[in-house]
């Protein structure tokens, strides 16, 4: 009974939160385009922050309040399954609830639900792999040793950043696109980023997998030669900005290792608690990795492997003026006024100036 109530709460709470935020920010009110975009921006940021609170809460509650009949033989597996189910339910509900009228018209509810499940699969697989690493360490390594805990933490971080993205691509959950792009003397694969909205124009490079994620909002929303410019721009940044990001990545990895070690220490003899703390550590690692990969638009650099400023400006002009448009290397940051002014001062008009 508690499990059913939790699933119902996971489905209902995001709708209530989005309804309240939509009423506060008035994102659906008619008015001028700049005013509506500012309202939509505030609304989406608020729903994003709310999601960062609701999803971990749903995962932890699912792990701790699992029906005993689901975890009789394998408590950790039962808790992981129900934590994944609760968090996915909350994420699907949030993806549906936060849609605008334009997004609802462009993509059916069923498609949005499918995209949300595809996106959640990365975190679900990462949590499962981290739990497997912990179980293997319990069997093979001396218990209670710092070296053993550090080994499990390292394996868990690799599961989040490398293995789970690779698995969802290899298993076809995030399908590969037929096109390849050459940059830095190597061939890069393109994989579909299943964003639950067609209006997100985003790309992200995974250098360790020689793969670039491309949203279909970018793939279908701009001429091919233009979205290829953004992909090449992202690859160039991934190859040549390592030193600039190394300090941030070092801090992110250290913090992630500490999170997994603390999670193991807090749940040594409780399988349900282990699942809950591991899920929190996975979400924490994903968040700090995203922050480490960010680069403010005012510090973006142009290199020989990427497009010129003129090509970049032409690409930005070709994209539809939808909120959610993102520039590579900013990790979902909209085109900032600093970069806009920089492009415009050099005679390259990137389109309408972003609103503060």
Phi, psi and omega in degrees: 000317179297322180297318179294320177297322179294317178297320178296318178295321179297330180276327188271319186303314178301323177296317179297316181297313181294324178296318179295315181293324178295323176291325180290315186266348177059043185292343181259004181287144177284151181167194179293154182298313179300319180295319180292323179294322177296318179296317178297321179298314178295320180297315182291323176296320180294319179290328177295314178297319178298320178297324178294342176265320185288317184296311176299321179298318179295319180295315181294315179297320178297323180289322186273333185252023181297145176297127181305331181294339180275346187230028182293311183279319181225092183303318181295318180294319178296318179294320179297317180298312184286327174297319177296319181295317180294314181294320179294320177300316179295320181292319177297316179298318179295318180298323179284319186289328186272001182294143172271174180298321180294320180292321178295325179286330184276336184217132181291162179299323180295319177295318178299318178298316179298320179295320179297319178294319177300317180294318181293338184300330180296312181291325178295313179296320180297318178296316178298317179295321178295322177294321176297320178298318178295319179294318178296322179294323178297328182275325190254335186248153178299134182283149175079001180271144179296321180298320180293317179297321179293322178298315178297319180297317179298314179298323180293317179297318177297322179298320182288315189272332188240303190292315183293317174299320179296319182294316182294333177282315181294326180279355178084007178292325171244095190293148174283142175275152185292345186271150173236151178232135179262130178204141181063025179080009181226159176273133178248134176275151176248128179241147181283125174269110188278067177293139181286020174214143179280353186265355178279117178254101188213152174216147181215130182269138173244087187301326182291342177250001185049046184225144175239128176276133181229125177284152180287343172298325176279317184298321183257349186263355181220153175304151187304315183295335180279315179290335173296326176299317179294322178295315178296325178296318178294316180297316179301320178294321180294327182277330189247358180249021183296319181295323181292330182263351187301319180294319179293319179293324177299313179297318181298316181293317179299314179297322179293318177300316179297321180297316179291324178292319177295320179300318179292322181292326183280347186226038187300321187241017183230104183301319181295318178294325178297318178297316182297312181290325177294319178298319177296319179295323178295314179296321178296315180297319178298320181292313182291329176294320177298317179294322180294332182275350181289150174216118181303144183298337181288344182249010181295140182244149177250134183232174186290334181280343183257184180286161176283171178299322180296315179297320179296317178298318178298321179296314181296325178292329184282343182280145178294145183283063180258140174291141188109347174300128184234150177260138178303157181071357176253001177050066177073012172282132175297163177304118184277158182294330181296314179291322178302312180297324180294315178293316183295322180295333179269009176087015180246103182281113181274006181112204183294138182290135179295143180277143179290000000 
